[in-house]
Amino acid sequence: MKLALLLNRNAGILRGRDPDRVAEELSDVFRARGHRVVPEVHSGRDMAPAIARICREKPCDAVVVGGGDGTVSAAAAKAAESGLALGVLPLGTMNLFARSLRVPLGMKAAAEALAAGSLGTVDIGEVNGRLFIHHVTLGLHPHLIKTREGLSYRSAWGKVFANIQSWWIVVGQPPRLDARIRIAGRDIERRTVAILVSNNPLGEGHLPYADDLSQGQLGLYLPKSHRWHDLIRLTASVALGEIARNPLLESWYDKEFEIILPERLVQASVDGEIISLETPLRCRVRKGGLRVLLPAPST
């Protein structure tokens, strides 16, 4: 298979290493399995244009992207529209999409698993025409990200601590969302502090990511309480993977639904990127909409 290998030189896992040398080492892993590889290394700022170019020109059968969830999300959207297959090398902090695909989290182990793997398809989510691989969030989470952006940090652990600090600030004065959700032929009205839409239902017993990206459904999750102590409990329990039976969380599952809000525009996090979306939000899943390199099963 002919592969384009794109690495984000600003990925935290590459700090202190020569990114160009790493790209060649990873390319050699794929070459050892008979693949033809053309590696490229770009800054975080230049990754999106490079991915767009590869997906537009299609000089390869698949594009393998090394970066965090934001980089992977941008690549997935372009790959889905172009029909190219996407391989994921997890070089970020959370690597939630890679976890859903069961890609090993070690950089070399991930390359070895993908090099020996196979092509497949997974679902991808869509909100108002914008594609996403993991989530769309309203309310608390976008507020947290914007608050965190006002803080300084230089490392992955610094980002973790900035998240904690931002969360304490946000839960003290949580936002309010007056939402009407049109799902499965009925309208549900809720006042809530947050809305989470996930690409397939979130799994249990681990970080919040889907165990199976081929169920053809979106997950929809709303906190039941706005009290700060409940929100802290909810955050901790969701981080530990208590989803389906969480007493502080309402959940629904369907292939499409609509979120109606009184505001004309709403701030949303789409796979971690803050954007403005026009309301209503029309959410749907594209069943099998993304071709991917699936890792070889671990032995």
Backbone hydrogen bonds, N-H to C=O, Kabsch-Sander energy under -0.5 kcal/mol:
donor,donor_aa,acceptor,acceptor_aa,energy
3,L,1,M,-0.5
3,L,36,R,-3.7
4,A,62,A,-2.1
5,L,3,L,-0.5
5,L,38,V,-2.0
6,L,4,A,-0.6
6,L,64,V,-3.0
7,L,5,L,-0.5
7,L,40,E,-2.4
8,N,66,G,-2.1
9,R,7,L,-0.8
9,R,42,H,-3.1
11,A,8,N,-2.0
13,I,91,L,-1.1
14,L,11,A,-1.8
15,R,12,G,-1.6
17,R,14,L,-2.4
22,V,18,D,-2.4
23,A,19,P,-2.5
24,E,20,D,-1.7
25,E,21,R,-2.5
26,L,22,V,-2.7
27,S,23,A,-2.2
28,D,24,E,-2.2
29,V,25,E,-1.2
30,F,26,L,-1.6
31,R,27,S,-2.7
32,A,28,D,-2.1
33,R,30,F,-1.2
34,G,31,R,-2.2
35,H,30,F,-1.9
36,R,1,M,-2.1
37,V,35,H,-0.5
38,V,3,L,-2.1
40,E,5,L,-3.0
42,H,7,L,-2.6
46,D,43,S,-0.6
47,M,43,S,-0.9
47,M,44,G,-0.6
48,A,44,G,-0.6
50,A,46,D,-1.8
51,I,47,M,-2.9
52,A,48,A,-2.6
53,R,49,P,-2.2
54,I,50,A,-2.3
55,C,51,I,-2.6
56,R,52,A,-1.8
57,E,53,R,-2.9
58,K,54,I,-2.4
61,D,2,K,-2.8
62,A,2,K,-1.3
63,V,85,A,-2.6
64,V,4,A,-3.4
64,V,62,A,-0.5
65,V,63,V,-0.6
65,V,87,G,-2.9
66,G,6,L,-3.2
67,G,65,V,-0.6
67,G,89,L,-1.6
72,V,68,G,-2.5
73,S,69,D,-2.4
74,A,70,G,-2.1
75,A,71,T,-2.1
76,A,72,V,-2.7
77,A,73,S,-2.1
78,K,74,A,-1.7
79,A,75,A,-2.9
80,A,76,A,-2.8
81,E,77,A,-1.6
82,S,78,K,-1.8
83,G,79,A,-2.4
84,L,79,A,-0.6
85,A,61,D,-1.4
86,L,291,R,-1.9
87,G,63,V,-2.5
89,L,65,V,-2.8
89,L,87,G,-0.5
91,L,67,G,-2.1
91,L,89,L,-0.8
92,G,67,G,-0.7
99,R,95,N,-1.9
100,S,96,L,-2.0
101,L,97,F,-1.8
102,R,99,R,-1.2
103,V,98,A,-2.6
110,A,106,G,-2.7
111,A,107,M,-1.9
112,E,108,K,-2.5
113,A,109,A,-2.3
114,L,110,A,-2.5
115,A,111,A,-2.7
116,A,112,E,-1.4
117,G,114,L,-1.2
118,S,294,L,-1.7
120,G,292,V,-2.3
122,V,290,L,-2.5
123,D,213,L,-3.5
124,I,286,R,-1.5
125,G,132,F,-2.5
126,E,284,R,-2.3
127,V,130,R,-2.9
128,N,282,R,-2.2
130,R,127,V,-2.5
132,F,125,G,-2.4
136,V,197,V,-2.2
137,T,269,S,-2.3
138,L,195,I,-2.3
139,G,267,Q,-0.6
140,L,138,L,-0.6
140,L,193,V,-1.5
141,H,138,L,-0.5
143,H,139,G,-1.9
144,L,140,L,-2.6
145,I,141,H,-2.4
146,K,142,P,-2.4
147,T,143,H,-2.2
148,R,144,L,-2.8
149,E,145,I,-2.1
150,G,146,K,-0.5
150,G,147,T,-1.1
151,L,148,R,-2.0
159,K,155,S,-2.1
160,V,156,A,-1.9
161,F,157,W,-2.4
162,A,158,G,-2.2
163,N,159,K,-2.3
164,I,160,V,-2.0
165,Q,161,F,-2.6
166,S,162,A,-2.6
167,W,163,N,-2.5
168,W,164,I,-2.0
169,I,165,Q,-1.5
170,V,166,S,-2.6
171,V,167,W,-2.8
172,G,168,W,-0.8
173,Q,169,I,-0.7
173,Q,170,V,-1.0
177,L,192,T,-3.1
179,A,177,L,-0.9
179,A,190,R,-2.8
180,R,260,I,-2.5
181,I,188,I,-3.3
182,R,180,R,-0.6
182,R,258,E,-2.7
183,I,181,I,-0.8
183,I,186,R,-2.5
186,R,183,I,-1.6
188,I,181,I,-2.5
190,R,179,A,-2.7
192,T,177,L,-2.4
192,T,190,R,-0.6
195,I,138,L,-1.8
196,L,221,Y,-2.4
197,V,136,V,-3.1
198,S,219,G,-2.4
199,N,134,H,-2.0
200,N,198,S,-1.3
200,N,217,Q,-0.9
203,G,209,Y,-2.6
205,G,241,G,-2.1
209,Y,207,L,-1.6
211,D,201,P,-0.5
215,Q,212,D,-0.6
218,L,254,D,-3.3
219,G,198,S,-2.1
220,L,252,W,-2.3
221,Y,196,L,-2.8
222,L,250,E,-2.2
224,K,248,L,-2.3
231,L,227,R,-2.3
232,I,228,W,-2.0
233,R,229,H,-2.0
234,L,230,D,-2.8
235,T,231,L,-2.5
236,A,232,I,-2.2
237,S,233,R,-2.5
238,V,234,L,-2.7
239,A,235,T,-2.3
240,L,236,A,-1.3
241,G,238,V,-1.5
242,E,237,S,-2.9
243,I,241,G,-1.0
246,N,243,I,-1.6
249,L,246,N,-1.7
250,E,222,L,-3.0
252,W,220,L,-2.0
254,D,218,L,-1.5
257,F,283,C,-2.3
258,E,182,R,-2.0
259,I,281,L,-2.6
260,I,180,R,-3.2
260,I,258,E,-0.6
266,V,277,L,-2.2
268,A,275,I,-2.9
269,S,137,T,-2.4
270,V,268,A,-0.6
270,V,273,E,-2.8
271,D,135,H,-1.9
271,D,269,S,-0.7
273,E,270,V,-1.6
274,I,272,G,-0.5
275,I,268,A,-2.6
275,I,273,E,-0.5
277,L,266,V,-2.6
279,T,264,R,-2.4
281,L,259,I,-2.8
282,R,280,P,-0.7
283,C,257,F,-2.7
283,C,281,L,-0.8
284,R,126,E,-2.4
285,V,255,K,-2.1
286,R,124,I,-3.3
287,K,285,V,-0.9
289,G,286,R,-2.0
290,L,122,V,-2.3
292,V,120,G,-2.7
293,L,86,L,-2.6
294,L,118,S,-3.5
294,L,292,V,-0.7
296,A,113,A,-2.3
